[in-house]
């Protein structure tokens, strides 16, 4: 069975909530650094453009937010996986600015939820059909590792030396 958090290897020494809170501004800076001339250009054949990566992050924020809320609201919740490639079909019609604004707003809303969740939420179990048993905290750690993974991709496109 795959690991509960396939992005765990990306997490650095910062607290998870600090990583999650820093991502919107990091994405904004990277979007500016990449620039409008390259934002819709794939870094290699078959790869997502920087704008599509931002769309993917916004979509994932919807999914993660729903998973966090379902975990808090229901006992023994089973998450619904999604096919990111099928969700990506509409990305060419969405601008980087639209995706970034959506991501930032939803991330703020999700952080408000997390900061107001009871302490007991941290260890509340939830199940993923492909990854097995997780907890509320595992979802947050997955979000953080997923963020870092995509920030590093965008840093490479922008020509920044990746930290961490």
C-alpha positions in Angstrom: 0.0 0.0 0.0 1.3 3.5 -0.8 2.4 5.7 2.1 -0.2 7.9 3.8 1.7 11.1 2.8 3.6 10.7 -0.4 4.9 14.3 0.0 6.5 13.8 3.5 10.0 13.8 2.0 9.5 17.5 1.0 8.7 18.8 4.4 11.5 20.8 6.0 12.2 21.9 9.6 9.5 24.6 9.6 6.2 24.0 11.5 3.6 22.7 9.1 1.3 25.7 9.7 4.1 28.0 8.9 4.7 26.3 5.6 1.0 26.5 4.8 0.8 30.1 5.7 3.9 31.1 3.6 2.8 29.4 0.4 0.5 32.1 -1.0 3.2 34.8 -0.8 5.8 32.4 -2.2 3.6 31.6 -5.2 2.9 35.3 -5.7 6.7 36.1 -5.8 7.4 33.2 -8.1 4.6 34.2 -10.5 6.1 37.6 -10.7 9.6 36.2 -11.2 8.5 33.8 -13.9 6.7 36.7 -15.7 3.8 36.9 -18.1 6.0 35.8 -21.1 6.7 32.4 -19.5 3.7 31.8 -17.2 1.8 29.9 -19.9 4.8 28.0 -21.3 5.5 24.4 -20.2 9.0 23.9 -18.9 9.3 20.7 -21.0 7.0 18.8 -23.4 4.2 17.1 -21.5 4.7 19.2 -18.3 2.2 21.6 -16.9 2.8 25.3 -17.4 3.4 27.5 -14.3 -0.2 28.8 -14.7 -1.5 25.2 -14.7 0.6 24.4 -11.6 -1.2 27.3 -9.9 -4.6 26.0 -11.1 -3.7 22.5 -9.7 -2.8 24.1 -6.4 -6.1 25.9 -6.3 -8.0 22.7 -7.1 -6.1 20.8 -4.5 -6.9 23.4 -1.9 -10.6 22.8 -2.6 -10.0 19.0 -2.2 -7.9 19.4 0.9 -10.3 21.9 2.5 -13.2 19.4 1.9 -11.2 16.6 3.4 -10.3 18.6 6.5 -13.9 19.6 7.0 -15.2 16.0 6.4 -12.7 14.7 8.9 -13.8 17.1 11.5 -17.5 16.6 10.9 -17.7 12.8 10.4 -16.4 9.8 12.2 -14.6 7.2 10.1 -14.8 9.4 7.0 -13.5 7.9 3.7 -12.0 10.5 1.4 -12.9 10.6 -2.3 -9.8 10.5 -4.5 -9.8 12.6 -7.7 -8.1 12.3 -11.1 -5.9 15.5 -11.3 -5.4 15.1 -15.1 -9.2 15.1 -15.7 -9.5 18.2 -13.4 -6.7 19.8 -15.4 -8.7 19.8 -18.7 -10.0 23.3 -18.0 -6.7 24.8 -16.8 -5.8 26.4 -20.2 -8.8 28.6 -19.9 -7.8 29.9 -16.4 -5.2 32.6 -15.9 -2.4 32.4 -13.4 -3.8 35.4 -11.6 -7.2 33.8 -11.3 -5.7 30.6 -9.9 -3.4 32.4 -7.5 -6.3 34.6 -6.1 -8.5 31.5 -5.7 -5.7 29.5 -4.0 -4.8 32.4 -1.6 -8.4 32.9 -0.6 -9.1 29.3 0.0 -5.8 28.7 1.8 -6.7 31.6 4.2 -10.1 30.0 4.8 -8.6 26.6 5.4 -6.0 28.1 7.8 -8.9 29.7 9.8 -10.5 26.3 10.0 -7.3 24.6 11.2 -6.5 27.3 13.8 -10.0 27.0 15.2 -10.2 23.2 15.2 -10.2 21.5 18.6 -6.9 19.9 19.8 -8.6 16.5 19.5 -8.8 17.0 15.7 -5.0 16.4 15.3 -5.3 12.6 15.8 -8.8 12.2 14.3 -8.6 9.3 11.9 -9.7 9.4 8.3 -9.3 6.9 5.5 -8.0 7.3 2.0 -8.9 4.4 -0.4 -5.4 4.4 -2.0 -3.3 5.5 1.0 -5.0 3.9 4.0 -5.6 5.4 7.4 -4.5 9.0 8.0 -5.3 11.7 10.5 -6.3 15.3 10.3 -2.6 16.1 10.9 -1.6 13.8 8.1 -3.8 15.8 5.7 -2.0 19.0 6.9 1.4 17.4 6.5 0.4 16.3 3.0 -0.7 19.8 2.1 2.6 21.2 3.3 4.7 18.7 1.4 2.6 19.1 -1.7 3.1 22.9 -1.4 6.9 22.6 -1.2 7.0 20.2 -4.1 5.2 22.6 -6.4 7.0 25.7 -5.0 10.3 23.9 -5.9 9.1 23.2 -9.4 8.2 26.9 -9.8 11.5 28.0 -8.3 13.3 25.9 -10.9 11.3 27.4 -13.7 12.0 30.9 -12.3 15.7 30.1 -12.2 15.9 30.3 -8.4 18.1 28.0 -6.4 15.8 25.7 -4.5 16.2 25.9 -0.7 15.8 22.8 1.5 
